[in-house]
Amino acid sequence: MDDRKSAAPGTLQASLNEIDQHLDNLRRCVHWLMTSGISVVAADMRRGRRAPLITVDESPRLSRLLGRSVENVRRRYDGYRTILTWLASAHGCQIQWDETTYGEGR
């Protein structure tokens, strides 16, 4: 049962409720990713984030796990490497990873 009290926005209780919700979402998502064989690298819960951000290692399983929620948010070049940053949403968290391909460069 959820004991959280409803609170007016901007109050201490509202802030604590938001932190508790982010922690619950983060725990649920990290457990789900790790039991699915995904390596979790970092988690970011800085205040003001709309959802916790989890950084994971690249894996072919990610597309299957995250389905249609995956979107490419950044492309950068480093010599002959193209680095794509992907972002998806699951269990109240944002999940991010980089995918590196090698080619002719820019």
N, CA and C of each residue as an Amber inpcrd file, in Angstrom:
protein
   318
   0.8450000  -1.1790000   0.0000000   0.0000000   0.0000000   0.0000000
   0.8880000   1.2390000   0.0000000   0.4710000   2.2690000  -0.6860000
   1.2480000   3.5050000  -0.8080000   0.8290000   4.4730000   0.2920000
   1.7840000   4.8010000   1.1970000   1.5060000   5.6830000   2.3290000
   1.7160000   7.1580000   2.0090000   2.0900000   7.4720000   0.7970000
   2.4160000   8.8620000   0.4770000   1.2050000   9.7570000   0.6430000
   1.4560000  10.9110000   1.2550000   0.3970000  11.8900000   1.4490000
   0.3290000  12.7670000   0.2140000  -0.8810000  13.1720000  -0.1720000
  -0.9600000  14.1310000  -1.2690000  -0.5570000  15.4890000  -0.7020000
   0.1160000  16.2640000  -1.5310000   0.6510000  17.5300000  -1.0460000
   0.5460000  18.5860000  -2.1320000   0.4690000  19.8200000  -1.7000000
   0.4220000  20.9340000  -2.6420000   1.7610000  21.0370000  -3.3620000
   1.7390000  21.3260000  -4.6800000   2.9900000  21.4860000  -5.4250000
   3.8790000  22.5410000  -4.7650000   5.1840000  22.2720000  -4.7820000
   6.1430000  23.2330000  -4.2320000   6.4170000  23.0710000  -2.7500000
   5.7230000  22.1550000  -2.1010000   5.9550000  21.9430000  -0.6780000
   7.0130000  20.8680000  -0.4690000   7.5180000  20.7920000   0.7310000
   8.4960000  19.7570000   1.0720000   7.9140000  18.3760000   0.8290000
   6.6830000  18.1520000   1.2430000   6.0720000  16.8340000   1.0640000
   5.9440000  16.4860000  -0.4150000   5.6030000  17.4550000  -1.2610000
   5.5050000  17.2030000  -2.7040000   6.8680000  16.8140000  -3.2700000
   7.9220000  17.4820000  -2.8090000   9.2800000  17.1520000  -3.2690000
   9.6670000  15.7360000  -2.8470000   9.3620000  15.3950000  -1.5900000
   9.6800000  14.0530000  -1.1060000   8.8870000  12.9870000  -1.8660000
   7.6330000  13.2640000  -2.1560000   6.8140000  12.3320000  -2.9370000
   7.4080000  12.1020000  -4.3230000   7.8790000  13.1870000  -4.9580000
   8.4710000  13.0810000  -6.2950000   9.7520000  12.2350000  -6.2430000
  10.5780000  12.4630000  -5.2360000  11.8090000  11.6800000  -5.0800000
  11.4770000  10.2070000  -4.8610000  10.5060000   9.9290000  -4.0020000
  10.1010000   8.5390000  -3.7590000   9.6250000   7.8650000  -5.0370000
   8.8320000   8.5890000  -5.8270000   8.3180000   8.0200000  -7.0820000
   9.4590000   7.7390000  -8.0500000  10.4240000   8.6740000  -8.1650000
  11.5810000   8.4650000  -9.0430000  12.4100000   7.2610000  -8.5820000
  12.5870000   7.1220000  -7.2550000  13.3370000   5.9730000  -6.7380000
  12.6250000   4.6570000  -7.0490000  11.3170000   4.6260000  -6.8840000
  10.5440000   3.4260000  -7.2070000  10.6840000   3.0770000  -8.6870000
  10.5400000   4.0820000  -9.5460000  10.6580000   3.8550000 -10.9870000
  12.0660000   3.3920000 -11.3590000  13.0730000   4.0330000 -10.7600000
  14.4590000   3.6760000 -11.0430000  14.7370000   2.2330000 -10.6420000
  14.3280000   1.8480000  -9.4620000  14.5420000   0.4760000  -8.9880000
  13.8620000  -0.5300000  -9.9170000  12.6000000  -0.2770000 -10.2550000
  11.8510000  -1.1870000 -11.1200000  12.5250000  -1.3190000 -12.4850000
  12.9470000  -0.2080000 -13.0540000  13.5430000  -0.2180000 -14.3920000
  14.9190000  -0.8870000 -14.3930000  15.7510000  -0.5880000 -13.3980000
  17.0830000  -1.2010000 -13.3230000  16.9500000  -2.7160000 -13.1550000
  16.0430000  -3.1640000 -12.3100000  15.8310000  -4.6110000 -12.1370000
  15.4020000  -5.2360000 -13.4550000  14.4660000  -4.6080000 -14.1490000
  13.9610000  -5.1170000 -15.4220000  15.0860000  -5.1890000 -16.4550000
  15.8810000  -4.1350000 -16.5720000  16.9760000  -4.1310000 -17.5380000
  17.9990000  -5.2230000 -17.2230000  18.4240000  -5.2930000 -15.9750000
  19.4680000  -6.2500000 -15.6090000  18.9930000  -7.6930000 -15.7410000
  17.7470000  -7.9800000 -15.3760000  17.2480000  -9.3530000 -15.5400000
  17.0000000  -9.6820000 -17.0110000  16.9790000  -8.6580000 -17.8640000
  16.8580000  -8.8590000 -19.3130000  18.2210000  -8.9380000 -19.9940000
  19.2890000  -8.8970000 -19.1920000  20.6320000  -9.0370000 -19.7440000
  21.2760000  -7.7420000 -20.2140000  20.7480000  -6.6080000 -19.7890000
  21.2890000  -5.2990000 -20.1860000  22.1900000  -4.7960000 -19.0630000
  23.3780000  -4.3180000 -19.4230000  24.3240000  -3.7870000 -18.4470000
  24.0300000  -2.3130000 -18.1790000  23.7400000  -1.9950000 -16.9290000
  23.4560000  -0.6190000 -16.5220000  24.7770000   0.0580000 -16.1540000
  25.0410000   1.2210000 -16.7690000  26.2890000   1.9480000 -16.5710000
  26.1360000   3.0440000 -15.5210000  25.0220000   3.7900000 -15.5640000
  24.8320000   4.9300000 -14.6680000  23.3440000   5.2510000 -14.5500000
  23.0230000   5.9710000 -13.4820000  21.6590000   6.4670000 -13.2800000
  21.7430000   7.9140000 -12.8170000  20.8840000   8.7530000 -13.3710000
  20.8750000  10.1880000 -13.0620000  19.4930000  10.5730000 -12.5700000
  19.4330000  11.0310000 -11.3300000  18.1630000  11.4650000 -10.7460000
  18.2260000  12.9190000 -10.3130000  19.0040000  13.7370000 -11.0210000
  19.1030000  15.1430000 -10.6180000  17.7330000  15.7860000 -10.5160000
  17.5970000  16.6710000  -9.5490000  16.3320000  17.4000000  -9.3860000
  16.0000000  18.1480000 -10.6590000  14.7380000  18.1940000 -10.9580000
  14.2840000  18.9010000 -12.1420000  14.1310000  18.0000000 -13.3500000
  14.6910000  16.7960000 -13.3070000  14.4960000  15.8470000 -14.4080000
  13.0600000  15.3640000 -14.3500000  12.4660000  15.2180000 -15.5040000
  11.0880000  14.7410000 -15.5390000  11.0150000  13.2600000 -15.1990000
  12.1140000  12.5310000 -15.4280000  12.1910000  11.0960000 -15.1230000
  13.6510000  10.7350000 -14.9180000  13.9390000   9.7010000 -14.1390000
  15.3220000   9.2630000 -14.0040000  15.8900000   8.8650000 -15.3740000
  17.1780000   9.1290000 -15.5720000  17.8660000   8.7640000 -16.8120000
  18.8350000   7.6400000 -16.4980000  18.6790000   6.5190000 -17.1710000
  19.5490000   5.3590000 -16.9930000  20.3860000   5.1990000 -18.2550000
  21.7020000   5.1540000 -18.0860000  22.6060000   4.9240000 -19.2080000
  22.9950000   3.4540000 -19.1890000  22.8790000   2.8040000 -20.3470000
  23.1730000   1.3810000 -20.4690000  24.2010000   1.1540000 -21.5690000
  24.8220000  -0.0330000 -21.5500000  25.7020000  -0.4330000 -22.6410000
  24.8610000  -0.8440000 -23.8370000  25.4100000  -0.6260000 -25.0080000
  24.7440000  -1.0230000 -26.2480000  24.5030000  -2.5300000 -26.2400000
  23.3360000  -2.9330000 -26.7200000  22.9910000  -4.3480000 -26.8120000
  21.9470000  -4.5340000 -27.9040000  22.0450000  -5.6180000 -28.6730000
  21.0060000  -5.8830000 -29.6760000  19.6350000  -6.1420000 -29.0400000
  19.6100000  -6.4820000 -27.7670000  18.3400000  -6.7460000 -27.0750000
  17.5220000  -5.4710000 -26.8540000  18.1720000  -4.3170000 -26.8470000
  17.4740000  -3.0740000 -26.5020000  16.3070000  -2.7800000 -27.4360000
  16.5100000  -2.9320000 -28.7270000  15.4260000  -2.6450000 -29.6820000
  14.2270000  -3.5520000 -29.4410000  14.4880000  -4.8220000 -29.1580000
  13.3830000  -5.7530000 -28.9000000  12.6700000  -5.4220000 -27.5860000
  13.4460000  -5.0790000 -26.5660000  12.8490000  -4.7720000 -25.2620000
  12.0320000  -3.4870000 -25.2780000  12.5570000  -2.4790000 -25.9630000
  11.9710000  -1.1430000 -25.8740000  11.0440000  -0.7970000 -27.0300000
  11.0910000  -1.5770000 -28.0910000  10.1560000  -1.4300000 -29.2010000
  10.0640000  -0.0350000 -29.7910000   8.8360000   0.4310000 -29.9130000
   8.5620000   1.7010000 -30.5960000   8.9800000   2.9390000 -29.8140000
   9.3340000   2.8010000 -28.5640000   9.6850000   3.9890000 -27.7740000
  11.1080000   4.4790000 -28.0740000  11.8640000   3.7380000 -28.8960000
  13.2540000   4.0990000 -29.1970000  13.2990000   5.2190000 -30.2350000
  14.1030000   6.2500000 -29.9430000  14.3100000   7.3220000 -30.9170000
  15.7610000   7.7770000 -30.9040000  16.2570000   8.1340000 -32.0730000
  17.6200000   8.6520000 -32.2040000  17.5970000  10.1280000 -31.8380000
  18.4150000  10.5170000 -30.8500000  18.3880000  11.9020000 -30.3870000
  19.6640000  12.6740000 -30.7230000  20.7040000  11.9600000 -31.1690000
  21.9490000  12.6680000 -31.4680000  22.8190000  11.8200000 -32.3890000
  23.5330000  12.4910000 -33.3020000  24.4950000  11.8420000 -34.1870000
  25.7510000  12.6900000 -34.1720000  26.8850000  12.0400000 -33.9190000
  28.1420000  12.7780000 -33.9610000  29.1970000  11.9220000 -34.6490000
  30.2310000  12.5800000 -35.1120000  31.2680000  11.8960000 -35.8750000
  32.6080000  12.0580000 -35.1880000  33.4000000  10.9940000 -35.2120000
  34.7450000  10.9960000 -34.6600000  35.6140000  10.2120000 -35.6450000
  36.2210000  10.9300000 -36.5670000  37.0100000  10.2610000 -37.6070000
  36.1250000   9.3590000 -38.4450000  36.4400000   8.0700000 -38.4390000
  35.6620000   7.1050000 -39.2150000  34.4970000   6.5060000 -38.4310000
  34.3010000   6.9810000 -37.2300000  33.2040000   6.4640000 -36.4060000
  32.0040000   7.4000000 -36.4420000  30.8360000   6.8140000 -36.4960000
  29.5830000   7.5450000 -36.3120000  28.9920000   7.0490000 -35.0010000
  28.6920000   7.9750000 -34.1040000  28.1560000   7.6130000 -32.7960000
  26.7210000   8.1300000 -32.7210000  25.7900000   7.1990000 -32.5920000
  24.3710000   7.5270000 -32.4850000  23.9540000   7.3740000 -31.0280000
  23.2780000   8.3710000 -30.4970000  22.7370000   8.2870000 -29.1410000
  21.2450000   8.0120000 -29.2590000  20.7950000   6.9680000 -28.5740000
  19.4080000   6.5370000 -28.5960000  18.7730000   6.7950000 -27.2350000
  17.4700000   7.0250000 -27.2480000  16.7170000   7.2870000 -26.0240000
  15.3810000   6.5520000 -26.1190000  14.9790000   5.9590000 -25.0120000
  13.6880000   5.2690000 -24.9520000  13.0980000   5.4810000 -23.5640000
  11.8220000   5.1730000 -23.4250000  11.1350000   5.2930000 -22.1340000
  10.5600000   3.9520000 -21.7250000  10.7210000   3.6280000 -20.4400000
  10.1250000   2.4120000 -19.8850000  10.0650000   2.5430000 -18.3690000
   8.9980000   2.0530000 -17.7870000   8.8400000   2.0120000 -16.3230000
   9.0850000   3.3710000 -15.6630000   8.6760000   4.4390000 -16.3040000
   8.8240000   5.7680000 -15.7200000  10.2350000   6.3230000 -15.7760000
  11.0970000   5.7200000 -16.5950000  12.4830000   6.1800000 -16.7370000
  12.8090000   6.4080000 -18.2050000  13.8470000   7.1930000 -18.4190000
  14.4150000   7.3350000 -19.7520000  15.6720000   6.4810000 -19.7890000
  15.8510000   5.7510000 -20.8770000  16.9920000   4.8560000 -21.0400000
  17.7870000   5.3400000 -22.2430000  19.0970000   5.5050000 -22.0390000
  19.9550000   6.0860000 -23.0790000  21.1600000   5.1790000 -23.3220000
  21.5720000   5.1000000 -24.5980000  22.7900000   4.3780000 -24.9390000
  23.3510000   4.9110000 -26.2420000  24.6420000   4.6600000 -26.4370000
  25.3300000   5.0400000 -27.6720000  25.5850000   3.7920000 -28.5090000
  25.4790000   3.9690000 -29.7970000  25.7630000   2.8950000 -30.7580000
  26.8230000   3.4370000 -31.7220000  27.8880000   2.7080000 -31.8900000
  28.9940000   3.1600000 -32.7310000  29.0620000   2.3160000 -34.0020000
  29.1310000   2.9810000 -35.1410000  29.3350000   2.3040000 -36.4110000
  30.5940000   2.8570000 -37.0560000  31.2020000   2.0610000 -37.8770000
  32.4400000   2.4800000 -38.5480000  32.1790000   2.5590000 -40.0360000
  32.6910000   3.6220000 -40.6500000  32.4780000   3.8210000 -42.0790000
  33.5250000   4.7670000 -42.6240000  33.1250000   5.5300000 -43.5960000
  34.0540000   6.4320000 -44.2730000  34.2510000   7.7540000 -43.5590000
  33.5000000   8.0140000 -42.5140000  33.6200000   9.2970000 -41.8220000
  32.9200000  10.4050000 -42.5810000  33.1330000  11.6280000 -42.1070000
  32.4790000  12.7670000 -42.7590000  33.3310000  13.3210000 -43.8480000
